[in-house]
Amino acid sequence: MSELSKARGAAGPTASAPDRAPAPRARRFHRLAQRLNVRIYLALLASLALAALLFGVVAHMQADPAQLNSSLATFGEIAAEVLPPASAPPAVQQAGLSRWHARVHADLALYGADGSPIAAVGHPLPPLSPALSGSAWMNAHPPVLALHLPDQRWLLVRRAEPHVARMGMVALLALAALAVAIGAYPVVRRLTRRLERLQTSVEAWGAGQLSTRVAVEGQDEVARLATSFNHAAGRIEALVAAQKSLLANASHELRSPLARIRMAVELMQGQAAPALREELSRNIGELDQLIDELLLASRLDSASDALHIEAGVDLTGLVAEECARAGAAFDAGALACDCDPKLIRRMVRNLLENALRYGGSAIEVRLDAQDAHTLRLEVCDRGPGVPEGERAAIFNPFYRVAGASEAAGGVGLGLSLVRQIALRHGGDVQCLAREGGGCCFRVSLARAAPFA
């Protein structure tokens, strides 16, 4: 034996190409069977097959009378053995028919060979059809069976309670429908329950809970969708975290050169012109405010950062302090709510500074209870107002009303922070036109803290 033959023998018998072929086919079939549309389709086919089987059973039990003609001759022979002979008097034949009626619970009628009636029991039956030549079902409703007896007599038979049979058929059909429903529901519910869990997770993620992930179940389209969502959510969470870290670090690092610039300005006050010193101070103040508001906006954008809620905060006193600082008229009763007092103070201060910047000094502030669960704060001014088409956009970050000048001050984040703070306290803010000129900013706040 050659070395090549020995090597082949040592290696053992190798599988032929046809033996290896089923594995890829099995894998392809497995992947196909895992597809959601195929599984739903197969579940539907299985339900239809079960329904067809049950309806077939019902149809077999309620067979077409025409299909039973082959057995009618046998029935006729049996009837002839049970009934009195044709030579018996009519009274005897009537008595025999009555005894059989008590057993089979059917309407019966007996006719002679010439078609003349001999006896009858039960409800009246239609007359014997002269066109009949042998045992058959007569055209009637309910159907009537005409048996041609061996002695040439005719026996008509009709079930005495046909509605019972109809009710039985309805019951069987209802049972078939119930079986299909019971068989299909677990399959469909399992699929839809996974979709519901996916929807709940997506909604939670969209609400700001970026750490939300979906449990991956199975290997079908829903599972692949859950996997894709988890990958996308992870990448977005990482990008948001990197952006927040960059923003926080950049804002922190900006404070050091800003502090050095402020110190340099203070040292050069005797050398620079008053106008220059004032301009530098204003710019430094704007930069400092921008850094603070960027950091606060970054914190409020994250739903995972909990508010520092305090119960029963004296909202009237807090707003009164800010109004006194801004010189605004204030009207309110004693009201309290559960809130983060630092954020609420910042919100009120931003509204007052915005009114002072664009609305002049005639500022009116009102605080009242909108209902048992909501407080309402209004800050109104007599400025030029906000065009109706821009009242929603002014709460966007860095948005400026057309015609507004940067010289007026502000960095474009104040009203955006107002809305974020209101939302985090279960409320919202609106910009409304004020009668007689100017505008009113109306803030709603939940009395009980919606977030902790």
C-alpha positions, 0 to 999 in steps of 0.5 A, a space after each residue: 500500500 502506498 504512503 498516500 493510501 496509508 495516510 488516507 486510511 489513517 485519517 479515516 473515511 471522509 464525509 462526501 459532499 452530499 453528507 456535508 450539504 445538509 448542515 448549511 441548509 439546516 442553518 438557513 432553515 433555522 435562520 428562516 424559522 427565527 424571522 418574526 414574519 415567518 413565525 407569525 405566518 406559521 402561527 396563522 397557518 397552524 391556527 387555520 389548520 386547526 380550524 379546518 380540522 375542527 370544521 371538518 369534524 363538524 361537517 362529518 358529524 352534520 353530513 349532507 343527507 344525500 351522502 347517506 343514501 347508501 345506508 338507507 336500505 339498511 335503515 329500512 330493513 331495521 324499521 321493517 323488523 321493528 314495525 308490525 307487518 303490513 297485514 296488521 290492522 291499522 290500529 296495531 300499526 299505529 300502536 307500533 309506530 307510537 312505541 317507536 316514537 317514544 324511543 327515537 323522539 322523532 315525528 313518524 308517518 307510515 304509508 302503504 305501498 300505494 301511498 295511502 297514509 296508515 298511521 302517524 305520530 308526532 307533528 304533521 309531516 309533509 305528504 309522501 312525494 309520488 316522485 320517490 322510487 326508493 329511500 331518499 331525503 325529501 326536500 323539506 325543512 327540516 329534512 324528512 327521511 323517506 324509507 322504502 321498507 322491504 314490504 313496499 310500505 313507506 316510513 317518513 322520519 323527522 327529528 322532533 327537535 331539530 333546533 337541538 341539532 342546530 344548537 349542537 352545531 353552533 356549540 361545536 363551531 364556538 368550541 372550534 373558534 375558542 380552540 383557535 383563539 386559545 392556540 394563537 393567543 400565546 404565540 401572538 402575546 409573546 411577540 407583542 409583549 416583547 414589542 411592548 417592553 421595547 417600546 417602554 424602554 425606548 420611551 424611557 430612553 427618550 425621556 432622558 434616561 440614557 442608561 436604559 437598555 432593552 433585554 435581548 430575547 430570541 434571534 428574530 427581528 425584534 431581538 436584532 432591533 433590541 440589539 441595534 437599539 442597545 448599541 445606538 443607546 450606548 454610543 449616544 450615552 457615551 457621546 453625551 457624557 463626553 460632551 458634558 465632560 468637555 463642557 464642564 472641563 472647558 467651563 472650569 478651565 475658563 474660570 482661571 484666565 477669566 479670574 486673571 483678566 478680572 484681576 488685571 482690569 482691577 490693577 489697571 483701573 487708574 491707567 485705563 479710560 473709564 469707558 474702557 474699564 466699564 466695557 471690560 467689566 461688562 464683558 467679563 461679567 457676561 463671560 462669567 454669566 455664560 459659564 455659570 449658565 452653561 454649567 447649569 444647562 448641562 446639569 438640567 439636561 441630564 435626567 439622572 441629576 436629581 434635584 435637591 428638593 426641600 419640602 414646604 419652601 416659602 415661595 412667597 418669601 423667595 420671590 419677594 426677595 428677588 423682586 426687592 432686589 430688582 425693584 419690581 412690584 410684587 403681589 401674592 399671598 402666603 404660598 409654599 411648595 416642594 422645590 429646589 430653592 436654588 433653581 427656583 431662585 435662579 428662575 425668578 432672577 432670570 425672568 426679572 433680569 430679562 424684564 429689566 433688560 428689555 421691558 424697563 423698570 415697570 415690572 409687576 410680579 404676581 404669584 397665586 394658586 392656579 388650582 389645588 396642585 399647581 402654582 402660577 407665577 407671572 412676571 409682566 413688563 411694559 417693553 416692546 413685547 415679543 412677536 407672536 411667531 417668536 414667543 415659543 422660539 425665545 425659550 430655545 438656547 441662544 435665540 434672540 428676537 429679531 432686532 435685539 442687540 447684543 449690547 443689551 446684554 444677556 447670553 441667550 440662555 436665561 429663558 432656556 434655563 427658565 423653561 428647563 427649571 419649570 419642566 423639572 418642577 412639573 410645570 412649564 412657561 409661556 410668553 403671553 402678550 400683555 394688554 396695553 403693551 409689553 409681555 407676561 411670562 407665566 410659569 406653572 409649578 407643581 406644589 408637590 415635587 414630581 422628581 426627587 
